Amino acid sequence: ALCPGAEAGPVPRVCHLKRLEGQNFGFHLQAERSSRALEVRTVEPWSPAELSGLRDGDRVLEVNEEFVDRMDVQEVAQKIQACGLNLFLLVLNADDYQQAEEAGLDLQALARTSKGDGWSRPRLCHILRHPDHGLGMSVSAEAGEKGRYTVSTRAQGPAEEAGVRTGDRLVWIDGVMTSTLTHAVLSRMMKRRSQDSVTVLVIDRRAESCFTRRKMAVLPVLAECRGLPYVARTMHLATGPDGYGFLLRQERLARSRRTVHILREVDAGSPAETAGMEDGDLVLAVNGEPVESMEHDDIVSRIRRSGDRVSLSTICLAGRHFYRQLGISPLLFRERL
């Protein structure tokens, strides 16, 4: 096989792993001793990993289109844990990886070449509605292509300022794939005055052809984000004389009856306050490991076992609701403090 524009040689393959809420992807990752390559191990039968075509011994080059070869295995594992229900891995089998190594191939260039010319990430854009001019964009259905829509933007309008460009294909709006919508329904969603904003996933035509050729779905997990109103934060705390200076409580939200783990009673002058912790924020991850679905006592014990240092990823309640409405993980686009 050939990579586009390359001589004959190893060709990476894409595996798309799809899991259910609370389900594991069904494989382990370890650093291979001699090369430090990221080696796939213990692919479980009938798991999302096996169903995607991932095999024991595969070497991982990219996670969700980010090059990770020889990156620290714990850091890569955290990226995988944080990605939500969909995961894309670019892999080489063990023989091809060894062949590439022996030939002195640049694996990052190999991964980049496999994407094709014109590749770029889709963009997840948050558009604020202007009181007079609306979103500053319109969509038109593509002739003979059911559920495919092209965007036109008004110069310097809200959509353009949010990162949407004329000619982009609209893939997704407020958590709904546009391929499932009629033009009339899509238009109503965009004109809904009760909403002061919409979040859209768009991609330009050249990039879309790269995804199509590789049989990859265009999903938010692969996107770069533009102007999202809420971002999860990761704080690194070192314990003080009186501990970290906060309480973690389990509370039930009145409206949804959902159980959440909330930060309370942040002490003045404590390491927690110094790190920017806010009373009422939700805990999403401890030391990079997602914890929302865990039992409260397990989360507390993880923090205690961490010793005198711990990393907490948090988000405000409104932010968690925002990502839940969109159906994507708030850990995808977190910032680190």
C-alpha positions in Angstrom: 0.0 0.0 0.0 1.0 3.6 -0.5 0.7 6.6 1.7 -0.6 9.5 -0.5 2.4 11.1 -2.2 4.9 8.7 -0.5 7.0 5.7 -1.7 5.9 2.2 -0.8 6.3 1.6 2.9 4.4 1.1 6.2 0.9 2.6 6.1 -0.7 3.5 9.4 -4.4 2.6 9.9 -7.1 4.4 11.8 -9.2 2.7 14.4 -12.4 4.3 15.6 -13.3 3.1 19.1 -16.9 3.8 20.2 -18.0 3.0 23.8 -21.1 3.5 25.9 -21.4 5.6 29.0 -19.4 3.9 31.8 -17.8 1.4 29.4 -14.1 1.0 29.0 -12.5 1.0 25.5 -11.2 -2.5 26.3 -7.4 -2.4 25.9 -4.2 -1.6 27.8 -1.4 0.6 26.8 2.3 0.2 27.8 5.6 1.6 26.8 7.7 -1.0 24.9 10.9 -1.5 26.8 13.6 -0.9 24.2 12.0 1.7 21.9 9.5 3.3 24.3 6.8 2.9 21.6 3.3 2.9 22.9 2.2 -0.7 22.7 -1.4 -2.0 22.7 -1.9 -5.0 25.0 -4.8 -7.1 26.3 -7.4 -6.2 23.7 -10.6 -7.6 25.2 -13.0 -9.8 23.1 -16.0 -8.0 21.8 -14.8 -4.7 23.3 -14.8 -1.3 21.4 -11.1 -1.8 20.8 -11.5 -5.2 19.1 -14.5 -4.1 17.1 -12.5 -1.2 15.8 -9.8 -3.4 14.4 -7.2 -2.7 17.1 -4.9 -5.6 17.8 -2.5 -6.7 20.5 1.0 -5.5 19.6 -0.1 -2.5 17.6 1.9 0.7 18.2 0.0 3.9 18.7 1.2 6.9 16.7 -1.7 9.3 17.3 -4.6 9.8 19.6 -7.4 11.9 18.1 -5.1 13.2 15.4 -2.4 14.3 17.9 1.1 12.7 17.6 1.9 10.8 20.8 4.7 8.3 19.8 7.1 7.9 22.7 5.2 10.3 24.9 4.8 9.4 28.5 2.4 6.5 28.7 0.5 8.0 31.7 0.0 11.3 29.8 -1.4 9.4 26.8 -3.6 7.3 29.0 -5.1 10.5 30.4 -5.8 11.8 26.9 -7.6 8.6 26.2 -9.6 8.7 29.4 -10.7 12.3 28.9 -12.0 11.9 25.3 -15.6 10.8 26.0 -17.3 8.1 24.0 -15.3 8.3 20.8 -11.6 7.6 20.3 -9.5 7.6 17.2 -6.1 5.9 17.2 -3.6 5.9 14.4 -1.5 2.7 14.6 1.1 0.6 13.0 1.4 -3.1 13.6 4.5 -4.3 15.3 6.3 -5.4 12.1 5.6 -2.2 10.3 6.7 -0.1 13.2 10.0 -2.0 13.4 10.4 -1.7 9.6 9.9 2.0 9.9 12.4 2.3 12.8 15.1 0.3 10.9 14.6 2.4 7.8 15.0 5.6 9.9 11.6 6.9 8.8 10.3 10.0 10.5 7.1 8.6 12.1 5.5 12.0 12.7 6.0 12.8 8.9 4.6 9.3 8.1 1.5 10.1 10.3 1.1 13.5 8.7 1.4 12.2 5.2 -1.2 9.5 5.8 -3.8 12.3 6.4 -3.3 13.8 2.9 -2.7 17.3 1.6 -5.1 19.9 2.9 -5.8 18.2 6.2 -6.9 20.4 9.1 -9.0 19.8 12.2 -12.7 20.5 12.2 -13.6 23.6 14.3 -16.0 23.6 17.2 -17.3 27.2 17.3 -19.5 29.0 19.8 -21.5 31.7 18.1 -23.2 34.5 20.1 -26.4 35.7 18.6 -26.5 39.5 17.7 -29.8 41.2 18.8 -30.2 42.7 15.3 -28.2 40.5 12.9 -28.7 37.1 14.4 -25.9 34.5 14.0 -24.5 36.2 10.9 -24.7 32.9 8.9 -27.0 31.0 6.6 -27.0 27.4 5.4 -27.9 25.9 2.1 -28.7 22.3 1.3 -26.3 20.7 -1.2 -28.2 19.6 -4.3 -28.8 15.8 -4.4 -27.0 15.3 -1.0 -29.6 14.7 1.7 -28.5 16.1 5.1 -25.4 18.0 3.8 -25.3 21.7 4.4 -22.9 24.5 3.3 -22.4 27.7 5.4 -22.3 31.3 4.2 -21.2 33.9 6.6 -21.7 37.7 6.8 -18.4 39.6 6.8 -17.4 40.4 10.4 -20.6 38.9 11.7 -20.9 36.7 14.8 -20.3 33.4 13.0 -17.2 34.7 11.2 -15.8 36.1 14.4 -16.4 32.8 16.1 -14.2 31.0 13.4 -16.8 29.8 10.9 -15.9 30.5 7.2 -18.0 30.7 4.0 -17.9 27.4 2.2 -17.5 25.3 5.4 -19.7 22.2 5.7 -21.9 22.3 8.8 -21.5 18.9 10.5 -23.2 19.3 13.9 -25.2 21.9 15.8 -25.8 22.0 19.5 -25.1 18.3 19.8 -27.1 17.1 16.8 -25.6 15.8 13.6 -27.0 17.9 10.7 -27.2 14.7 8.6 -30.3 13.8 10.6 -32.0 17.2 10.1 -34.2 18.5 7.3 -33.4 22.0 6.1 -36.6 23.4 7.6 -35.7 21.9 11.1 -32.1 23.2 10.8 -33.3 26.7 9.9 -35.7 26.7 12.9 -32.8 25.7 15.3 -30.7 28.6 14.0 -33.5 31.1 14.2 -34.6 30.2 17.7 -34.7 33.6 19.5 -34.9 32.0 22.9 -31.3 30.9 22.5 -28.6 33.6 22.7 -26.0 31.3 21.2 -25.3 28.1 19.2 -22.4 25.8 19.1 -21.5 24.3 15.7 -18.9 21.9 14.3 -17.7 22.9 10.8 -15.0 21.7 8.5 -13.6 23.1 5.2 -13.9 21.1 2.0 -10.3 20.1 1.5 -10.0 18.8 5.1 -13.3 17.0 4.8 -12.1 15.1 1.7 -9.1 13.9 3.8 -11.5 12.5 6.5 -13.7 10.9 3.9 -10.8 9.2 2.2 -9.7 7.7 5.6 -13.3 6.7 6.4 -13.2 8.9 9.5 -16.3 10.5 11.0 -16.0 14.2 11.7 -16.7 14.5 15.4 -16.1 17.1 18.2 -13.4 14.9 19.8 -11.2 15.7 16.8 -11.9 19.5 16.8 -10.0 22.6 17.8 -12.3 24.8 19.9 -13.1 28.4 19.3 -14.6 30.6 22.0 -16.4 28.0 24.1 -18.0 29.8 27.1 -16.9 27.3 29.7 -13.6 25.5 30.0 -12.6 22.8 32.6 -9.6 23.8 34.6 -6.9 21.6 36.0 -5.4 22.8 39.3 -2.2 21.5 40.9 -2.4 21.6 44.7 0.3 21.1 47.3 -1.0 20.5 50.8 -0.5 23.1 53.5 -0.3 22.9 57.3 -4.1 22.4 57.4 -4.4 20.2 54.3 -5.6 21.4 50.9 -8.3 23.7 52.4 -11.6 22.4 50.9 -14.4 19.9 51.4 -15.7 17.5 48.8 -19.4 16.9 49.1 -21.8 14.6 47.3 -25.0 16.5 46.3 -28.0 15.7 44.3 -29.1 18.4 41.7 -32.7 19.4 42.3 -33.7 19.6 38.7 -32.1 16.5 37.1 -31.7 14.4 40.3 -28.2 13.7 39.1 -25.6 13.1 41.8 -22.5 15.3 41.6 -19.3 15.8 43.5 -19.0 19.5 44.6 -16.2 21.5 46.1 -17.4 23.4 49.2 -16.0 25.5 52.1 -12.8 26.7 50.3 -10.7 28.1 53.2 -9.3 31.7 52.8 -5.6 31.6 52.2 -5.5 27.8 51.7 -3.7 26.1 48.8 -7.1 25.5 47.2 -8.0 29.2 47.2 -4.5 30.1 46.0 -5.0 27.7 43.1 -8.2 29.4 42.1 -10.7 26.9 43.4 -14.3 28.1 43.4 -17.0 27.0 45.9 -19.7 25.1 44.1 -17.5 23.8 41.2 -17.8 20.2 40.2 -14.9 17.7 40.3 -14.3 16.0 36.9 -11.0 14.3 37.3 -8.4 13.5 40.0 -4.8 13.2 38.8 -6.1 13.0 35.2 -8.5 10.2 35.9 -12.2 11.0 35.2 -14.2 10.4 38.4 -17.7 11.7 37.8 -19.2 8.2 37.6 -17.3 6.9 40.7 -18.6 6.5 44.2 -18.0 9.5 46.4 -15.9 7.5 48.9 -13.6 6.3 46.1 -12.9 9.8 44.9 -12.1 11.0 48.5 -9.7 8.0 48.9 -8.0 8.8 45.6 -7.3 12.4 46.8 -6.0 11.1 50.1 -3.8 8.5 48.5 -2.3 11.1 46.3 -0.2 12.3 49.3 0.9 15.9 49.6 0.2 16.8 46.0 -2.9 16.4 43.8 -4.3 17.6 40.5 -8.0 18.3 40.2 -9.9 19.1 37.0 -13.1 21.1 37.8 -15.8 23.0 36.1 -18.7 25.2 37.2 -22.2 23.8 37.3 -23.4 25.8 34.3 -20.4 24.6 32.4 -21.1 21.0 33.1 -24.7 21.5 32.0 -23.4 23.1 28.7 -21.2 20.1 27.8 -23.9 17.7 28.9 -26.4 19.4 26.5 -23.8 19.1 23.7 -23.1 15.4 24.6 -19.3 15.9 24.8 -16.7 15.5 27.5 -15.8 18.8 29.3 -12.3 17.3 29.8 -11.6 17.5 26.0 -10.8 21.2 26.1 -9.5 21.8 29.6 -6.9 24.4 30.5 -4.1 23.8 33.0 -3.3 26.3 35.7 
